[in-house]
């Protein structure tokens, strides 16, 4: 499931579809936080990626 989501996010970011990328990052971050915890490296990476997507979207 993760690799499919990663591929979708990558396609969204390559086409500057930031709203779709942000939606998937938010979903993934929620799941990672619940399952792995807030301080897990994967959760922190998703948080950074979400922040970068927000910045790219001008938010």
C-alpha positions in Angstrom: 0.0 0.0 0.0 2.8 2.4 0.9 4.5 2.0 -2.5 1.3 2.7 -4.4 0.7 5.8 -2.3 4.3 6.9 -2.9 3.9 6.5 -6.6 0.7 8.5 -6.6 2.2 11.3 -4.5 5.2 11.4 -6.8 3.0 11.7 -9.9 1.1 14.5 -8.2 4.2 16.4 -7.3 5.7 16.0 -10.8 2.6 17.6 -12.3 2.3 20.3 -9.6 -1.0 18.9 -8.3 -0.3 20.0 -4.8 -3.8 19.7 -3.5 -3.9 16.0 -4.3 -0.4 15.4 -2.9 -1.3 17.3 0.3 -4.4 15.2 0.8 -2.4 11.9 0.5 0.4 13.2 2.7 -2.2 14.2 5.4 -3.7 10.7 5.2 -0.4 9.0 5.4 0.7 11.2 8.3 -2.4 10.4 10.2 -1.8 6.7 9.7 1.9 6.9 10.6 1.2 8.9 13.7 -1.4 6.4 14.9 0.7 3.3 14.1 4.3 4.4 14.5 4.0 7.3 16.9 4.9 11.0 16.5 8.7 10.6 16.9 9.2 7.7 14.5 11.6 8.6 11.6 9.0 7.7 9.0 6.4 9.9 10.6 8.9 12.8 10.8 9.7 12.3 7.1 6.0 12.4 6.2 5.7 15.6 8.3 8.6 17.2 6.4 7.2 16.1 3.0 3.8 17.6 3.9 5.4 20.9 4.9 7.3 21.0 1.7 4.1 20.3 -0.3 2.4 23.1 1.6 5.3 25.5 0.7 5.2 24.5 -2.9 1.4 25.1 -3.0 2.0 28.6 -1.5 0.3 27.9 1.7 
